């Protein structure tokens, strides 16, 4: 597999992604430093919004996502991977199903479930090993949910917080769908339809919906 390749979705040769990573394209930073700094930039500069669903493949191109201000976790993972590959850091998308235990009233109302699927995160190859990183929750959202902002140090996995600051269960991983060298759009769309049939029925011929 080529985890450095530009693809339709990881289109890091575009002006939008080159602008995103320009500040990190310097020999004064190690790959680990570039990855951790880019992680923070993606985590906090695009607000997490799980209520925007799209069935348009074009909307999952990193260059398109870069122009938005709020995005789904899959979108933020795609943007992060495009930036990493543009910095010559091998990376791939990793998908899972998670269960939310905190602040779930709106999620259950909209999705008819407290499960988010698929949840997108990123596998990054640094210093001879693969690490997981999830840049989904921006720092403001973490404070609102009473959880510590998720950090990535370039040496350890950084996945959703199991507990909030009060010790209550926050996020639980239910199923691991594995890693992919490119965005598996057909799998993602089928997963949406399987897990959120009511929402998909509401699309009624449209490709995008704000729940």
C-alpha positions in Angstrom: 0.0 0.0 0.0 1.1 3.6 -0.7 0.3 5.7 2.4 1.9 8.8 0.9 0.0 9.0 -2.3 -2.3 11.8 -3.3 -5.8 10.5 -4.2 -9.2 12.0 -5.2 -9.9 12.5 -1.5 -6.4 13.1 -0.1 -5.7 15.8 -2.7 -2.8 17.4 -1.0 -1.3 18.9 -4.1 -4.2 21.4 -4.2 -3.7 25.1 -3.2 -6.1 24.6 -0.2 -4.0 21.8 1.4 -0.7 23.3 0.5 -1.8 26.5 2.3 -2.9 24.4 5.3 0.6 22.8 5.7 2.8 25.6 4.5 3.9 26.6 8.0 5.1 23.0 8.7 7.2 22.6 5.5 10.5 23.3 7.1 13.5 21.2 8.0 13.6 22.8 11.4 10.7 20.5 12.5 10.9 16.7 12.8 8.1 14.6 11.4 6.8 14.0 14.9 6.7 17.7 15.5 4.9 18.3 12.2 2.4 15.6 13.0 1.6 16.9 16.5 1.3 20.5 15.4 -0.9 19.7 12.4 -3.1 17.5 14.7 -3.8 20.5 16.9 -4.5 22.7 13.9 -7.1 20.3 12.6 -8.5 19.5 16.0 -9.3 23.1 16.9 -9.7 25.1 13.7 -12.6 23.0 12.4 -15.5 22.6 14.8 -16.9 19.1 15.2 -20.5 18.7 13.9 -21.9 15.2 13.6 -25.2 16.4 12.3 -24.0 17.2 8.7 -24.4 14.1 6.5 -23.4 14.0 2.9 -23.8 11.4 0.2 -21.8 13.4 -2.3 -18.3 12.1 -2.8 -17.0 15.5 -3.8 -17.8 16.8 -0.3 -15.2 14.3 1.1 -12.3 15.8 -0.8 -9.8 17.4 1.6 -9.6 20.5 -0.5 -13.4 21.0 -0.2 -13.3 20.2 3.6 -10.6 22.8 4.1 -13.0 25.5 3.1 -15.5 24.6 5.8 -15.6 25.8 9.4 -17.4 22.7 10.9 -17.2 19.1 9.9 -17.9 15.5 10.7 -15.1 13.3 12.3 -14.6 11.5 8.9 -14.1 14.9 7.2 -11.5 16.0 9.9 -9.7 12.7 9.5 -9.5 13.1 5.7 -8.2 16.6 6.1 -5.6 15.5 8.6 -4.4 12.6 6.4 -4.1 14.9 3.3 -2.0 17.3 5.4 0.2 14.5 6.7 0.8 12.9 3.3 1.6 16.4 2.0 4.3 16.5 4.6 5.5 13.0 3.6 4.2 11.3 6.7 2.5 8.0 5.9 -1.1 7.9 7.1 -4.4 6.1 6.5 -8.0 6.4 7.6 -9.3 4.2 10.4 -13.1 3.6 11.0 -15.0 2.3 14.0 -18.4 2.4 15.8 -18.5 4.3 19.1 -21.1 4.8 21.8 -21.5 8.2 23.4 -22.5 8.4 27.1 -22.4 12.1 27.8 -24.7 14.8 26.4 -26.5 12.3 24.2 -30.0 13.8 24.3 -29.7 15.6 21.0 -27.7 12.8 19.4 -30.5 10.3 20.3 -33.2 12.7 19.1 -31.5 13.2 15.7 -30.0 9.7 15.1 -32.5 7.6 17.1 -29.4 6.0 18.7 -26.4 6.9 20.9 -24.0 5.2 18.6 -21.9 7.1 16.0 -20.9 5.0 13.0 -18.7 5.2 11.2 -16.4 7.2 13.4 -13.3 8.4 11.6 -9.8 8.6 13.0 -6.3 8.5 11.6 -3.4 6.0 11.7 0.0 7.7 11.5 3.4 6.0 10.9 6.0 7.6 13.0 9.4 6.2 14.2 8.7 2.7 12.9 5.2 2.2 14.3 1.5 3.0 13.6 -0.2 5.3 16.0 -3.9 6.2 16.2 -5.1 9.8 16.5 -8.6 11.3 16.6 -8.7 15.0 16.0 -12.5 15.1 16.0 -13.4 17.1 19.2 -12.3 20.7 19.2 -11.2 22.2 22.5 -14.3 24.2 23.0 -16.5 21.2 22.7 -14.3 19.3 25.1 -14.8 22.0 27.7 -18.5 22.0 27.1 -18.6 18.2 27.6 -16.3 18.3 30.7 -13.6 16.2 29.2 -9.9 16.9 28.8 -9.0 17.9 25.2 -7.5 14.9 23.4 -3.8 15.4 22.9 -1.4 13.6 20.5 2.3 13.4 21.4 3.5 11.5 18.4 4.5 8.5 20.5 1.3 7.1 21.9 -2.2 6.4 20.6 -4.7 9.2 21.0 -8.3 7.9 20.9 -11.5 9.1 22.4 -11.6 9.7 26.1 -13.1 6.8 28.0 -14.1 9.0 31.0 -15.0 12.7 31.5 -13.3 14.9 34.1 -15.7 13.6 36.8 -15.0 10.0 36.2 -18.2 9.2 34.3 -18.1 7.0 31.2 -17.8 9.3 28.2 -17.0 7.3 25.0 -16.9 3.6 24.3 -15.5 1.8 21.2 -18.0 -0.9 20.1 -16.6 -2.1 16.8 -13.4 -1.7 14.8 -13.9 -1.6 11.0 -10.2 -1.4 10.3 -7.8 0.8 8.3 -8.0 1.8 4.7 -5.3 3.3 2.4 -8.0 5.5 0.7 -11.5 6.7 1.8 -13.9 3.7 1.4 -16.8 5.8 0.4 -19.1 3.0 -0.6 -18.6 1.3 2.8 -19.2 4.6 4.6 -22.4 5.3 2.7 -23.7 1.8 3.2 -22.8 2.2 6.9 -24.8 5.4 7.1 -27.8 3.7 5.5 -27.6 0.7 7.8 -27.2 2.7 11.1 -29.4 5.7 10.3 -32.2 4.5 8.0 -34.6 7.2 9.1 -32.1 9.9 8.2 -31.3 8.4 4.8 -35.0 8.2 4.0 -35.2 12.0 4.7 -32.7 12.7 2.0 -35.4 12.0 -0.6 -33.1 12.4 -3.6 -30.8 15.0 -2.1 -27.2 14.3 -1.3 -26.7 16.5 1.8 -28.7 17.0 4.9 -28.3 18.9 8.2 -30.1 16.8 10.8 
